[in-house]
Amino acid sequence: MLTTITTWSLQMLRAEMLIPAPRPPSTAAADLAFERVIAPTPAFARYLYTAVGGDWHWHDRLSWTHARWQRWLDREQVSIWLARQGGAPSGYIELEQQSQGDVEIVYFGLLPQAIGTGLGAWLLYTGTARAWALPGTGRVWVHTCSLDHPRALDNYRRRGFEVFRTEQTERVLPPISGPWPDAYRQDRDR
């Protein structure tokens, strides 16, 4: 069955457009850390990708080999920034410096236990500030789609991103493959 997917490309053209977000109001906020992952391994990068994107149809990197992950991570233009609460990963943002001063937020999201805690706004703000701090940044951009979390587009807009392109495509979606079995997702969604 074909599914219609709307994809929004958003951008921020000046650092002054970035709208701050408060630290999450949860009691664990005192244990909140944000740090660059130095020399991320393919296994760790894939873990973040599947743990965050497994419930949102992130499939494009599932077929990547260890060597392909390593080639991607070895590029000096790529950086992964991790949010941790109580020492455990709770979300991440992956940045790629591109030509002519562009920085793409390639991936951004939260692990399931962090959704709904207020961490998403803070992580997007903090990660976007990191993108603007990179030398030569003239634009930060990102894309999201109707398969992502229902509040994703609003979160980007609330941080100051503006839509510059909207596209619709149709495709057959494979079933959501994880990272958790269906029984876990159904139990968690109650």
N, C-alpha and C positions, 0 to 999 in steps of 0.2 A: 504494500500500500504506500502510495506517495504521500509525503508530508511536506507541507509548505513551511519553509523556514525563512524568517526575516532576519537579515544581518544588518546591524548598524555599525558604521565606522565613525568614531568620534575622535576629536583632536582638541588639544590645548595649544594655543600659539604663543602664549607668554606665561612665564612663571607666576605673574601676578593674578592670573585667572584661577589658580589653585585655591579652593575653598577649604579651610581647615576642618578637621573632624576631631571630636574629643576622644580621649582614650576610652575604651569600653567601660561601661558602668559596673560591670560584673565584679564580684569580690576578688576574682583572680587577677584583676588589672595590676595589682602591685607586683605580680610575678611576670608581667608582660615584657617580652624582649623582642627586638627587631634587629637582625644582623645579616650581613652578607655571608653566604655559604662559600667558603674559600675552597677551591678545588673540589666541587661537588662530583661525586661518583655517578656513573650511569644508573646504578641501582637506587641511589637516593633520589636522583632526579625523577626516575620512573615512578618511584614510590609516591612522591609528591603529586606527580601528574595523575596517577590513577586514584590516589586517595581523595584528591580534590575533584577531579573531573569524571570519576567513575559513574556518578549519578546524573551527569549532565551531557552524556553522549560525546565525551572527548574520546575520539577514536583514532585521530590521524597519526599519533605516535605509538600506538600499541604494537605496530609491526616493526618498529625500529629495533635494529640489532644493538648489541652492546657497543660495537664499533661505531655505529652511526651516532648513538648517544654521546660517545666519547668525542667524536669529531665536533659535534655541536657544542659541547661543554668546553672544549679546548679553545674555542674562539674567544679572543679577548673582548669582543664586542658583547658577549653574553654574560649576564650576571643573574644569580638567583638570590633573592632576599627572603628570609624566613621569619615568620612571626611564631614565637613560642609562648605558651602560658604554662607556668609550673614546670618548665623544662621540656614539655612535649610540643611537637609541631602543631600549630593550629591553622596556618595558612601560609601562602607564599605569593610572591610576585616575581615573574621572570622578565627581565629587560633585555632588549637588543639595541645597541647603538647602530644606526644605519647611516647611509650617505646623507650629505647635505644637512646635518644637524638633527635628523629625526631620531627619536628613541621610541621604539614600539614596546608597549606592554604586551608581550607575547602571550603570557598566561598569568592569570590572577584568580585567586579564589581561596576558599576556606575548607578545612576538613569538616566533615559532618557535625562533629560535636561543637564546633565554633559558630555554626550558622544560627542567627537570631540573637547573638550576644552583643551586637554593636561593634564587633571586631572588624567587619568588612569595610565600613566607612573609614575607620582609623587606618587600617592596613593600606587601603587605596590611597589615602592622603599621604601617608608616610612613604609608600613606595613611589608615588608620583613625585614627591619632593626629592627623592633619591635620583629619579630620572632627570629632573631639572638641575641637579647638582653635578651631573656628568659634564665634562668639558665640551663646550660647543653646542649644547642642546638648544635647538631653535623651535622644536615642536615635539610634543609627546602625543602619541596616538595609540588607539586601541580599537578592537572590534569586539562586539558581543552579539549574541543572536537569541532568537526566541526559544532556543533549547536550553539556554543558561538559566540561572536562578531568576525567578520572576522579578526580583528587585534589582537585578544587575544594572539594567539600563538607567534606572532612577539613581542608583548609587553613583554612576559615572557623571550624570548630569549634576547631581548635588555637589560633586567635588569640582565642578567648573568645566567639564568636557562638553563640547558641542558636537552634534551630529553633522557630518559633512557628506555622508552618503548612506542611502538605504537601498538594500537589494533584497529581492525575494527569489528563492530557488525552490525547486522540488526535488526530493530524493527519497529513496527507501532507507529507512533507518534500521540499523541492526538493533537487536534488543540491548538494553542497558546491561553491561557486563560486569559491573562491580564498582567499587572494590569489594562489596559485600554481597552475600547471597540474598535472593529475593526475600526470604523470611526475615532477615535482619532489617531490610529497608521497610517492609510492611510494619514490623514491630516498632521501629523508630518513628514512623509517620503517624502513629496513633496518638 
